[in-house]
Amino acid sequence: MPAKVLVTRRQFEEEMDRLRAAADTVVLTRPAPATRPELLEAVRGCTAIFAHITDQIDAEVMDAAGDSLKVIAEFGVGYDNIDVNAASERNIAVGNTPGVLTETTADFAFALIQAAGRRLAESDRFVRKGEWKWFDPLDLLGQDINGSTLGIVGLGRIGSSVAKRALASGMNVVYHNRTQPEDDLGCTRVGSLDELLAKSDFVSIHCPLTPETNGLIGKAQLEKMPKHAVLINTARGPIVDTDALTDALRDGTIAYAALDVTNPEPIPTDHPLLSMENVTLLPHIASATVGTRRKMSQMTVDNILAVLRGELPPDCVNSERINWG
């Protein structure tokens, strides 16, 4: 009996053809994520799951798949939607796509820094609503990028690439990491998150979502920031306390936010953030270029095909805990 692969969302057809040549491949092609009952049914008998960030792959899903499940391949570098401990306990490899989206996401994050600083989305809405009737020299004033200070929370691959762009644009860059990076690019390391927040005109979040970073930016942290400060999040929504951020933007605790990720996702259409002018909201598209998403798909398929050949995925996050001997 051929191996069965479940692909939980529509994907590039040429990559699906590679899977079909090696396994019985089921693709859930509708744009919306599978419901929980649909996912539990669809994984039965699978050898591999091609997973997306919208899929919560926990012990229940793994057990529904049964003993045949050997690999969960995440379409992306972040895999906080997968219970890696539960996978390791069941001898299931977990793969991801590191590196491929670094530059694309850094481009996007720095674009948000610029857009938020100069209030581009707000200005676009201003024109579309017919409010541009004359030239007011004190209207829609933004912040200079050159000469301002960018605080980076998490100077990893993406954070470092954002730092390069910021330095090239004349920004001062400070960062906060739990560990010392191999190369800080000449940025200034600060001793605490609070110190970073107090010193920064712009704060950009690039740490992973972990139990330690869940709710990392809340009411107390937002109150440390200058009133003119801008918060940018292209990492994961739950790193920022949404209610606290909403209050801070409404009360003038900080000036602006630009969010590619929210908690929850999608953000409800009646959420107060959607009615605020001092926030830019985007639908989790930092890696959304044709080239990057195609390469992510290719790497995810490579991780699965390796397992079908009896090998560990090329990009395996729990290789030290897998024993297929």
VEXKEVEX-765442 format. One line per 3 residues: their letters; for each residue z, y, x of C-alpha. Coordinates in nm, 3 decimals, decimal comma. Example, Ala and Ser with C-alpha at 12.3 -4.5 7.8 and 13.67 -1.06 7.14 Angstrom:
AS	0,780:-0,450:1,230 ~ 0,714:-0,106:1,367
END
This chain:
MPA	0,000:0,000:0,000 ~ -0,095:0,341:0,147 ~ 0,169:0,598:0,223
KVL	0,226:0,862:-0,043 ~ 0,245:1,232:0,039 ~ 0,364:1,495:-0,208
VTR	0,242:1,854:-0,161 ~ 0,453:2,074:-0,385 ~ 0,218:2,374:-0,418
RQF	-0,154:2,441:-0,387 ~ -0,279:2,453:-0,028 ~ -0,594:2,496:0,182
EEE	-0,838:2,225:0,078 ~ -0,951:2,138:0,429 ~ -0,591:2,056:0,521
MDR	-0,544:1,852:0,206 ~ -0,857:1,657:0,301 ~ -0,690:1,566:0,631
LRA	-0,394:1,427:0,439 ~ -0,613:1,244:0,187 ~ -0,789:1,067:0,472
AAD	-0,456:0,921:0,585 ~ -0,249:0,879:0,269 ~ -0,238:0,880:-0,109
TVV	-0,189:1,255:-0,153 ~ -0,055:1,423:-0,467 ~ -0,091:1,801:-0,483
LTR	0,092:2,000:-0,749 ~ -0,180:2,262:-0,781 ~ -0,034:2,506:-1,030
PAP	0,087:2,836:-0,881 ~ 0,445:2,805:-1,009 ~ 0,701:2,578:-0,841
ATR	0,778:2,240:-0,996 ~ 1,081:2,229:-1,222 ~ 1,372:2,019:-1,103
PEL	1,287:1,723:-1,329 ~ 0,921:1,743:-1,225 ~ 1,013:1,744:-0,857
LEA	1,252:1,450:-0,893 ~ 0,979:1,251:-1,066 ~ 0,699:1,351:-0,829
VRG	0,883:1,250:-0,510 ~ 0,935:0,887:-0,614 ~ 0,798:0,653:-0,351
CTA	0,693:0,931:-0,113 ~ 0,673:0,885:0,261 ~ 0,634:1,257:0,318
IFA	0,703:1,583:0,135 ~ 0,501:1,894:0,217 ~ 0,766:2,142:0,106
HIT	0,774:2,515:0,035 ~ 1,058:2,767:0,039 ~ 1,078:2,750:-0,342
DQI	1,167:2,379:-0,329 ~ 1,534:2,286:-0,297 ~ 1,515:1,959:-0,107
DAE	1,867:1,820:-0,120 ~ 2,027:1,476:-0,121 ~ 1,934:1,420:-0,486
VMD	1,566:1,476:-0,414 ~ 1,577:1,255:-0,105 ~ 1,745:0,975:-0,297
AAG	1,491:1,010:-0,577 ~ 1,217:0,954:-0,320 ~ 1,388:0,638:-0,201
DSL	1,393:0,456:0,131 ~ 1,023:0,525:0,188 ~ 1,083:0,894:0,267
KVI	1,043:0,958:0,640 ~ 0,963:1,327:0,675 ~ 1,010:1,660:0,499
AEF	0,763:1,908:0,644 ~ 0,841:2,271:0,563 ~ 0,555:2,519:0,519
GVG	0,726:2,791:0,723 ~ 0,965:2,850:1,008 ~ 1,275:2,889:0,787
YDN	1,409:2,570:0,631 ~ 1,729:2,681:0,459 ~ 1,596:2,521:0,139
IDV	1,630:2,177:0,301 ~ 1,962:2,000:0,347 ~ 1,903:1,897:0,707
NAA	2,236:1,715:0,735 ~ 2,153:1,502:0,431 ~ 1,808:1,430:0,579
SER	1,955:1,332:0,916 ~ 2,207:1,101:0,750 ~ 1,913:0,925:0,584
NIA	1,707:0,912:0,905 ~ 1,452:1,156:0,761 ~ 1,279:1,392:1,005
VGN	1,251:1,761:0,913 ~ 0,961:1,963:1,052 ~ 0,875:2,332:1,040
TPG	0,616:2,576:1,178 ~ 0,780:2,786:1,453 ~ 0,599:3,057:1,645
VLT	0,286:3,078:1,435 ~ 0,404:3,357:1,207 ~ 0,591:3,565:1,465
ETT	0,335:3,838:1,527 ~ 0,217:3,856:1,167 ~ 0,572:3,895:1,037
ADF	0,657:4,148:1,308 ~ 0,349:4,352:1,213 ~ 0,465:4,349:0,854
AFA	0,828:4,436:0,931 ~ 0,725:4,732:1,144 ~ 0,482:4,843:0,873
LIQ	0,779:4,847:0,634 ~ 0,982:5,055:0,880 ~ 0,702:5,310:0,888
AAG	0,636:5,296:0,515 ~ 1,003:5,336:0,425 ~ 1,059:5,611:0,678
RRL	0,769:5,813:0,540 ~ 0,827:5,710:0,174 ~ 0,471:5,582:0,132
AES	0,524:5,363:-0,175 ~ 0,720:5,639:-0,347 ~ 0,448:5,892:-0,262
DRF	0,180:5,660:-0,400 ~ 0,372:5,635:-0,728 ~ 0,413:6,014:-0,726
VRK	0,036:6,064:-0,719 ~ -0,040:5,789:-0,972 ~ 0,207:5,940:-1,221
GEW	0,029:6,274:-1,201 ~ 0,322:6,451:-1,038 ~ 0,112:6,595:-0,751
KWF	0,025:6,927:-0,906 ~ 0,088:7,159:-0,611 ~ 0,196:7,153:-0,248
DPL	0,571:7,174:-0,201 ~ 0,668:7,195:0,167 ~ 1,009:7,042:0,100
DLL	0,896:6,756:-0,124 ~ 0,891:6,387:-0,021 ~ 1,034:6,454:0,323
GQD	1,068:6,140:0,531 ~ 1,211:6,048:0,868 ~ 1,043:6,053:1,208
ING	0,984:5,714:1,367 ~ 0,949:5,848:1,719 ~ 1,290:5,932:1,863
STL	1,490:5,751:1,595 ~ 1,710:5,445:1,652 ~ 1,621:5,101:1,521
GIV	1,897:4,843:1,491 ~ 1,775:4,483:1,496 ~ 2,000:4,213:1,354
GLG	1,880:3,900:1,533 ~ 1,670:3,950:1,848 ~ 1,488:3,618:1,827
RIG	1,112:3,563:1,825 ~ 1,036:3,796:1,535 ~ 1,307:4,048:1,614
SSV	1,181:4,073:1,973 ~ 0,825:4,131:1,854 ~ 0,944:4,406:1,621
AKR	1,135:4,560:1,913 ~ 0,816:4,572:2,122 ~ 0,639:4,766:1,847
ALA	0,933:5,001:1,804 ~ 0,965:5,073:2,174 ~ 0,592:5,143:2,196
SGM	0,634:5,394:1,912 ~ 0,907:5,583:2,092 ~ 1,207:5,440:1,909
NVV	1,540:5,361:2,068 ~ 1,630:4,998:1,995 ~ 1,976:4,847:1,971
YHN	2,046:4,490:1,868 ~ 2,324:4,252:1,773 ~ 2,305:3,880:1,853
RTQ	2,565:3,608:1,861 ~ 2,406:3,487:2,187 ~ 2,238:3,670:2,473
PED	1,857:3,649:2,440 ~ 1,649:3,544:2,739 ~ 1,478:3,884:2,745
DLG	1,613:4,189:2,563 ~ 1,301:4,394:2,653 ~ 1,518:4,682:2,770
CTR	1,690:4,718:2,433 ~ 2,062:4,796:2,416 ~ 2,298:4,523:2,304
VGS	2,594:4,641:2,097 ~ 2,920:4,456:2,064 ~ 2,941:4,427:1,688
LDE	2,739:4,448:1,371 ~ 2,947:4,746:1,259 ~ 2,857:4,935:1,577
LLA	2,488:4,862:1,524 ~ 2,501:4,981:1,164 ~ 2,677:5,305:1,257
KSD	2,428:5,389:1,534 ~ 2,102:5,308:1,355 ~ 1,862:5,523:1,155
FVS	1,674:5,206:1,057 ~ 1,821:4,855:1,036 ~ 1,586:4,557:1,032
IHC	1,717:4,206:0,958 ~ 1,570:3,910:1,148 ~ 1,847:3,649:1,156
PLT	1,818:3,312:0,979 ~ 2,003:3,238:0,657 ~ 2,307:3,027:0,740
PET	2,654:2,994:0,588 ~ 2,765:3,259:0,841 ~ 2,490:3,510:0,752
NGL	2,498:3,461:0,374 ~ 2,615:3,800:0,244 ~ 2,623:3,943:0,597
IGK	2,529:4,290:0,467 ~ 2,763:4,385:0,185 ~ 2,946:4,691:0,056
AQL	3,163:4,736:0,365 ~ 2,866:4,707:0,601 ~ 2,646:4,945:0,401
EKM	2,924:5,203:0,413 ~ 2,910:5,192:0,793 ~ 2,550:5,315:0,791
PKH	2,453:5,685:0,805 ~ 2,359:5,835:0,469 ~ 2,000:5,889:0,588
AVL	1,964:5,526:0,702 ~ 1,699:5,279:0,591 ~ 1,754:4,903:0,548
INT	1,460:4,663:0,596 ~ 1,484:4,292:0,511 ~ 1,199:4,051:0,585
ARG	1,428:3,754:0,660 ~ 1,602:3,600:0,358 ~ 1,731:3,769:0,043
PIV	2,087:3,628:0,037 ~ 2,165:3,785:0,376 ~ 2,205:4,111:0,180
DTD	2,441:4,143:-0,117 ~ 2,194:4,262:-0,382 ~ 2,456:4,421:-0,607
ALT	2,613:4,610:-0,316 ~ 2,272:4,732:-0,200 ~ 2,183:4,845:-0,552
DAL	2,502:5,048:-0,570 ~ 2,450:5,193:-0,222 ~ 2,098:5,310:-0,307
RDG	2,209:5,452:-0,641 ~ 2,512:5,633:-0,496 ~ 2,343:5,768:-0,183
TIA	2,547:5,555:0,056 ~ 2,214:5,489:0,231 ~ 1,884:5,662:0,174
YAA	1,626:5,386:0,138 ~ 1,553:5,013:0,147 ~ 1,235:4,814:0,197
LDV	1,265:4,451:0,092 ~ 1,016:4,169:0,126 ~ 1,284:3,923:0,020
TNP	1,543:3,947:-0,257 ~ 1,820:3,746:-0,414 ~ 1,715:3,597:-0,646
EPI	1,343:3,546:-0,601 ~ 1,149:3,652:-0,795 ~ 1,369:3,948:-0,876
PTD	1,415:3,984:-1,255 ~ 1,183:4,240:-1,413 ~ 1,480:4,425:-1,564
HPL	1,672:4,453:-1,236 ~ 1,784:4,813:-1,165 ~ 1,621:4,806:-0,819
LSM	1,280:4,812:-0,989 ~ 1,351:5,149:-1,147 ~ 1,466:5,318:-0,827
ENV	1,234:5,542:-0,629 ~ 1,418:5,490:-0,300 ~ 1,334:5,123:-0,264
TLL	1,011:4,941:-0,179 ~ 0,994:4,586:-0,314 ~ 0,739:4,327:-0,205
PHI	0,690:3,962:-0,309 ~ 0,783:3,771:0,012 ~ 0,447:3,823:0,183
ASA	0,539:3,893:0,547 ~ 0,337:3,594:0,670 ~ 0,060:3,632:0,412
TVG	-0,258:3,661:0,616 ~ -0,540:3,410:0,594 ~ -0,515:3,316:0,960
TRR	-0,139:3,272:0,967 ~ -0,105:3,081:0,642 ~ -0,396:2,853:0,741
KMS	-0,228:2,776:1,073 ~ 0,104:2,712:0,896 ~ -0,072:2,464:0,668
QMT	-0,233:2,293:0,967 ~ 0,100:2,262:1,149 ~ 0,271:2,123:0,839
VDN	-0,001:1,860:0,803 ~ 0,025:1,780:1,177 ~ 0,397:1,715:1,131
ILA	0,324:1,471:0,847 ~ 0,035:1,292:1,019 ~ 0,249:1,233:1,327
VLR	0,508:1,053:1,114 ~ 0,239:0,844:0,944 ~ 0,143:0,729:1,295
GEL	0,504:0,634:1,364 ~ 0,583:0,941:1,577 ~ 0,830:1,226:1,535
PPD	0,682:1,554:1,407 ~ 0,563:1,786:1,688 ~ 0,801:2,049:1,549
CVN	1,110:1,855:1,446 ~ 1,436:2,041:1,389 ~ 1,659:1,731:1,384
SER	1,493:1,504:1,640 ~ 1,822:1,429:1,819 ~ 1,957:1,269:1,500
INW	1,657:1,051:1,414 ~ 1,648:0,685:1,517 ~ 1,336:0,497:1,420
G	1,376:0,237:1,691
END
